[in-house]
Amino acid sequence: MMLPTDSGTRRHSRIWLETTLEVPEIGNCPDARAVQAVLDWVNAGRPLVGRSRMAGDALTGMPLGLALPPVAGTRPRIACCVPMTAVQRVAPPLSLGEVLPVLPMSMQPVARELVHYATGMGMPLGVYGSAFWQHTAGDGYLHADSDLDLLAAPCDGIQACQWLAQLVHCETVAPFRLDGEIRLPDGATVNWRELAGEASRLLVRTDAGPVLRSRAEVWATWDTAAQAELRP
């Protein structure tokens, strides 16, 4: 099941760029080697991912992230920003079900249980991080100590509570760390552990960058969205 395309956010989205992309169009990139790595990736037909805007990004551009294959124990990460005219296609994150074949056997039982549970709820469940890059490039991104990064999009507060309870349950039996975010109705996201915790203020990630919101405000976003749908 794919995440909705009309969430109004680009964080975690898969973004393909035109192969006509040129060096001067790749802004806010650390160095010439990184620029060339982006070009090589794009020419291979692979997507980058959307990220939050940060200092140095053009206000009218598309902020992107790229994780290169691990080398000698390092995990190279590249941030860049390109003009919107360079964007060829935007798609939601991959679903967890789509990446099951590339997950290590140790992850398979719990991952399949999560897919089954989310499907039964009718809740979109995406994946990002190492599992996404492994599916995209297949170059050893996943290892024995990898986390599984999930992106869930509950339709209401009740579903969000049910999903948090399921994650807490699964982590008690999973031989790996379950990480990830919950997508709010306005497209922003919050770490699931923070949402399941008791802190009065939560770090919420948006396309424009991170912001602090009260716990009550975060939970109220589902009620606000429901009220908007009921308006004539």
Secondary structure, DSSP 8 states (H G I E B T S, - for coil): ----TTSS--TT-EEEE-TT--GGG-BS-SSHHHHHHHHHHHHTT--EEE----TT--TTEEEEEEE---BTTB--EEEEEEEGGGEEEEE---BHHHHGGGS-TTTHHHHHHHHHHHHHHT--EEEETHHHHHHHH-SS---TT--EEEEE--SSHHHHHHHHHHHHHHHTT-SS-EEEEEE-TTS-EEEHHHHHS--SEEEEEETTEEEEEEHHHHHHHHHHHHHHHH--
